[in-house]
């Protein structure tokens, strides 16, 4: 079995964080005394994933300072980060990687169960239940070839599909070796049409011809951090829940 690697996409400008985002990359915001990406790296290592690549862009020197000399962590810079979207940054990181790969967004706080759920197995998108976070990316599924739900569509518009959504995108996914190559192909196609495309668009494109399982943890404690309000919510509401759960794990 091939060794699992991880790719953390951390190139975004963090515009919605306002002044704080101008000074600190979102992935290096701290909760509980640890930066978000540093916690992701620790959780990945705890699950036996020792090869980790971080794609940098905005304030890349902050990541260089934070991870200089850290064994098993490689930084790759996305030079077009300011004029392109997360799909380009993802492709910059994936270019010479082979699966299986765990793909993670950088601006997340989540409990350890999120990584444990995807440590092994087939390609899979992690889905949570309702968060009420205010910036949700909703997931819709279809019936796969084995009769189980597989990814069909995602959107921030809850009315984008006229059927009930399955859950919410967490921002942690696993792709096996073949699907890593399919993801690259999908990204190339999407980027030809839209250089500013986000990585979610490449997953949607890939799913037109390939079943991707959805792994749902309905009560997962997690939060994306895109704004000051979301940061406050993560610190005051989500982090205490994570600490309580992991204290008894």
C-alpha positions, 0 to 999 in steps of 0.5 A, a space after each residue: 500500500 502506498 504511503 499517504 501524503 497530505 496537502 494543505 492549501 494555505 495560499 488565500 488572501 484572507 480578505 474577509 478577516 480584515 486587518 487581522 488577515 493582512 497581518 496573519 495568514 488564516 492558517 496561522 491564527 491560533 486557538 488553544 495556543 496552537 496555530 490551525 495548520 500546526 494542529 492539522 500537522 500534529 493530527 496528521 502525524 498522530 494518524 501516521 501521515 508523515 509527508 505533509 506539503 503546505 501550499 503558501 501564497 499570502 504572507 508566505 514568509 510567516 509559514 517559512 518561519 513557522 515550519 522552517 526545519 520541521 521534519 516531514 513538512 514541505 512548503 511549496 509557494 503558489 506564485 499566482 495566488 493573488 490573481 487565481 483561486 484555490 484550484 490553481 494553488 491546489 494544482 501547484 501542490 499536487 503537481 508532482 504528488 501521487 496518491 493517496 492524498 489527504 487534501 485539507 483547507 488551512 483555515 479549519 479547526 476540527 476534532 481528531 475524529 476528522 482525520 481518523 475517519 479518512 486515514 484509510 480507505 477509498 476516496 472520500 469527502 468528509 461531511 458534517 451535519 448542520 453547523 449554522 455557521 453562516 457560510 456553509 457549503 452544502 453537499 448533495 449526494 446521489 446513489 452510487 454504483 454500490 447503492 451508497 451515497 456518493 458526492 453529486 454537487 456542492 454549493 453555498 446556495 441551499 437552493 442550488 439543488 431542488 432536493 434536500 442536502 446531505 450535509 456540509 463540506 468540512 474541507 478535509 478529503 481523501 483521494 486514492 492514487 487513481 483519483 488523485 490523477 483524476 483530480 489533477 485532470 479535472 483541475 486542468 480542465 476547469 482552470 482552462 475555462 476559469 483561472 480563478 476557479 476554486 478547488 471545489 469546482 474541480 471536485 464537482 467536475 471530477 464527480 461527473 464521471 467518477 463516484 466519490 464516497 461521502 463520509 458523514 460525521 453528523 455531530 463533528 465538532 469543527 469550524 471554518 474561520 473566514 471572518 472575525 465572527 467565525 473566529 470568535 465562534 470557533 474560540 468560544 464555542 467549538 474549541 471547548 467542545 473539541 477539548 471536552 471530547 478529546 479529553 475523554 477519547 
